[in-house]
Amino acid sequence: MDKTASAKSVIQSGEIPHLVIEPTRSWAALNLRDVWAYRELLYFLTWRDVRVRYKQTALGASWAVLQPLAQMLIFTLFFGRLAKMPSDGLPYPLFAYAALMPWTFFSNALTTSSNSLVVSSGLITKVYFPRLIMPAASVLAGLVDFVCAFALFIGLMIWYQAPLTVNVLWFPVYVALAAMLALGAGTWLAAMNVRFRDVRYVVPFLIQFWMFASPVIYPMSLVPERYRWLYALNPLSGIIEGMRASLLGGINGARIDWMSTAAAATVTAALLVYAAYDFRRMERGFADVI
């Protein structure tokens, strides 16, 4: 019996066929193939987030550069000039901006991805697609801002005549680690935000605390040696210090700390895997409670 005859027999019998699509109940299945099948939707949502972010703004995408630039000027004045914060032999503007690039990207991506499901509640309750695409699109949109901010950093390096070393080849690795960390933390917080709307109020406090617990305005060398292992559990510490060494090691001869890099990669991978599994576990009830 062909498909046409089969369809006619179903209609004549009065039965209405229906298809229920729901996430798997197994803890062990991420179904990343389903995410890949909807990659065009991921591109569309990423582009939508980029356009909405600067829609009806006077300066447009310039805000991607102005935010870390303004912070760099403030940090240079108060921490570099007044507080005399050490910078491991680097000009403080370069020292601060090299950390503000990944930090600004991470904080913005974490904020937008944690709210991505709630903001798109109408889409979630009407159309099926892998929900994991929502926080992933927010993180990818933040990478566009990162590229704009990095263009200004190239100008600063030329101004300060900062030579490059072979360590610059590791720069994309640290960018990838920052993106994976933002995706892991943002995905887990997005799922929690659907059930507990307190998350939207907790995230700003978390970001503020995380900034001072990371070597953004001070070098990692200020942390006492006996506490370095504990400090390395913060993956941003290894990412930020590694990014500084990969870009500015030609000035002060800094080398990449492979121990902190390995710790950052391990914690980031563990967080990403846990967040993805937990997200899939809670995904079944999103449309009911959002």
C-alpha positions in Angstrom: 0.0 0.0 0.0 1.5 3.4 -1.0 1.5 6.5 1.1 -1.6 8.0 -0.7 -3.7 4.9 -0.1 -2.6 4.8 3.5 -3.5 8.4 4.1 -7.0 7.9 2.5 -7.7 4.8 4.7 -6.7 6.9 7.9 -9.1 9.7 6.8 -11.9 7.3 6.1 -11.6 5.6 9.4 -12.0 8.9 11.2 -8.7 8.8 13.0 -6.7 12.0 13.1 -3.0 11.3 13.1 -0.8 13.5 15.3 2.9 13.7 16.1 4.1 14.6 19.5 7.7 15.9 19.6 9.3 16.1 23.0 12.8 15.9 24.4 14.1 12.6 25.3 13.7 11.5 28.9 17.0 9.9 29.1 19.8 11.7 31.0 22.3 10.3 28.5 21.0 11.8 25.2 21.9 15.4 24.2 20.7 14.8 20.6 23.2 17.3 19.2 22.3 16.0 15.7 18.9 17.7 16.2 20.7 21.0 17.0 22.8 20.7 13.8 19.6 20.1 11.8 18.3 23.5 13.0 21.6 25.3 12.3 19.9 27.8 10.0 17.6 28.8 12.8 20.7 29.3 15.0 22.1 31.7 12.4 18.8 33.5 12.1 18.4 34.0 15.9 22.0 35.1 16.2 21.5 37.7 13.5 18.3 38.8 15.1 20.0 39.3 18.5 22.7 41.4 16.8 20.2 43.6 15.0 17.9 44.0 18.0 20.8 44.9 20.3 21.6 48.1 18.5 18.3 48.9 16.8 17.2 52.5 17.2 20.5 53.5 18.9 22.3 56.7 17.9 25.8 55.1 18.0 24.8 51.6 16.8 27.5 49.0 16.9 30.0 51.5 18.3 28.7 50.6 21.8 30.6 47.3 21.4 33.8 49.3 21.5 32.7 52.2 23.8 31.8 49.9 26.7 35.3 48.3 27.2 37.0 51.5 26.2 35.2 53.6 28.8 35.9 50.9 31.4 39.6 50.9 30.4 39.9 54.7 30.9 38.2 54.5 34.3 40.3 51.6 35.5 43.5 53.3 34.2 42.7 56.5 36.1 41.6 55.0 39.4 43.5 51.8 39.6 46.5 52.5 37.3 47.2 56.1 38.2 45.7 56.7 41.7 45.9 53.2 43.3 49.2 52.3 41.5 47.9 48.8 40.8 50.7 46.6 39.4 50.4 45.4 35.8 53.2 42.9 35.4 55.4 45.4 33.4 52.6 46.2 30.9 51.2 49.6 30.2 48.0 49.7 32.3 45.7 50.6 29.4 46.8 47.5 27.5 46.8 45.4 30.7 43.2 46.4 31.4 41.8 46.3 27.9 43.2 42.8 27.2 41.2 41.6 30.2 38.1 43.7 29.5 37.7 42.2 26.0 37.0 38.6 27.3 35.3 39.9 30.4 32.8 42.2 28.6 32.0 39.4 26.1 31.5 36.9 28.9 29.3 39.1 31.1 27.1 40.3 28.3 26.8 36.8 26.9 25.9 35.4 30.3 23.3 38.1 30.9 21.5 37.7 27.5 21.8 33.9 27.4 20.3 33.5 30.9 17.3 35.5 29.8 17.0 34.1 26.3 14.3 31.5 27.0 12.1 33.9 29.0 12.4 36.7 26.5 11.3 34.3 23.7 8.6 32.5 25.6 6.0 33.1 22.8 8.2 31.3 20.3 8.9 28.4 22.7 5.2 27.7 23.4 4.2 27.7 19.7 7.0 26.1 17.7 9.2 23.1 18.2 13.0 23.5 17.9 15.9 22.5 20.1 15.7 25.0 22.9 19.5 24.9 23.3 19.7 27.1 20.3 18.4 30.1 22.2 21.3 30.5 24.7 23.8 29.5 21.9 22.5 32.3 19.7 23.0 34.8 22.5 26.6 33.7 22.9 27.4 33.8 19.2 25.9 37.3 19.0 28.3 38.4 21.7 31.2 37.2 19.6 30.4 39.9 17.0 30.9 42.6 19.8 34.1 40.9 20.7 35.5 41.2 17.2 34.6 44.9 17.2 36.4 45.4 20.5 39.4 43.5 19.3 39.8 45.8 16.4 40.4 48.7 18.8 42.9 46.5 20.7 44.9 46.1 17.6 45.1 49.9 17.4 46.3 50.1 21.0 49.0 47.5 20.3 50.3 49.5 17.4 50.3 52.7 19.5 52.3 51.0 22.3 54.4 49.1 19.7 53.7 45.8 21.3 55.5 43.0 19.4 53.8 39.7 18.8 55.2 36.3 19.8 54.4 32.7 18.7 52.0 32.6 21.7 49.5 34.6 19.7 48.5 31.3 18.0 46.8 30.4 21.3 44.6 33.5 21.3 41.7 31.7 19.4 41.9 28.9 21.9 41.2 31.3 24.8 38.4 33.0 22.8 36.8 29.6 22.3 37.2 28.8 26.1 35.5 32.1 27.0 32.6 31.3 24.6 32.3 27.8 26.0 32.3 29.1 29.5 29.6 31.7 28.7 27.5 29.0 26.9 27.8 26.6 29.8 26.9 29.1 32.5 24.3 30.8 30.4 22.6 27.6 29.4 22.3 26.4 33.0 21.0 29.8 34.2 18.6 30.0 31.3 17.0 26.7 32.3 16.9 27.7 36.0 15.4 31.1 35.0 12.4 29.4 33.5 11.5 27.8 36.8 12.8 30.5 39.2 12.5 34.1 38.0 14.8 35.1 40.8 17.7 34.2 38.5 17.4 37.5 36.7 18.1 39.3 39.9 20.9 37.0 41.0 22.8 37.3 37.7 23.9 40.9 38.2 25.3 40.1 41.6 27.0 37.0 40.3 28.7 39.0 37.5 29.8 41.7 39.9 31.4 39.2 42.2 32.9 37.2 39.4 34.6 40.3 38.0 36.5 41.0 41.3 37.3 37.3 41.6 39.0 37.4 38.2 42.3 39.2 37.3 40.7 42.0 35.4 42.0 45.0 37.3 44.9 43.3 39.0 47.4 40.6 37.9 47.2 37.0 39.0 50.7 37.5 40.5 49.1 39.4 43.4 47.4 36.2 44.6 49.5 34.5 47.3 51.2 31.4 46.0 49.5 29.0 48.4 46.1 30.1 47.1 46.9 29.9 43.4 45.4 26.4 43.1 42.1 27.7 44.6 42.1 30.8 42.4 42.7 28.6 39.3 39.3 27.0 39.9 37.8 30.2 38.5 38.1 29.4 34.8 38.1 33.1 33.9 41.4 33.5 35.7 43.2 31.1 33.4 41.4 32.5 30.3 42.2 36.2 31.0 45.8 35.6 32.1 46.3 33.3 29.1 44.8 35.9 26.7 47.2 38.6 28.1 50.2 36.3 27.7 49.2 35.3 24.2 48.8 38.9 23.0 51.2 40.9 25.2 53.9 38.5 26.1 56.3 40.3 23.7 56.4 43.3 26.1 57.1 41.7 29.4 58.2 38.3 28.3 55.2 36.6 30.1 54.7 33.0 29.3 51.4 31.1 29.2 50.6 29.4 32.5 49.7 25.9 31.3 48.5 24.8 34.7 45.9 27.5 34.9 45.0 27.0 31.3 44.4 23.3 31.9 42.4 24.1 35.0 40.3 26.6 33.0 39.7 24.1 30.2 38.8 21.3 32.6 36.3 23.3 34.6 34.8 24.9 31.5 34.3 21.5 29.8 32.8 20.0 32.9 30.4 22.9 33.3 29.4 22.8 29.7 28.6 19.1 29.7 26.7 19.3 33.0 24.7 22.4 31.8 23.8 20.7 28.5 22.6 17.5 30.3 20.7 19.4 32.9 19.1 21.7 30.3 17.9 18.6 28.3 16.5 17.2 31.5 14.5 20.3 32.3 13.5 21.1 28.7 10.4 18.9 28.8 8.6 21.3 31.1 9.7 24.7 29.6 6.5 25.2 27.6 4.3 24.4 30.6 5.9 26.8 33.1 7.4 29.6 31.0 
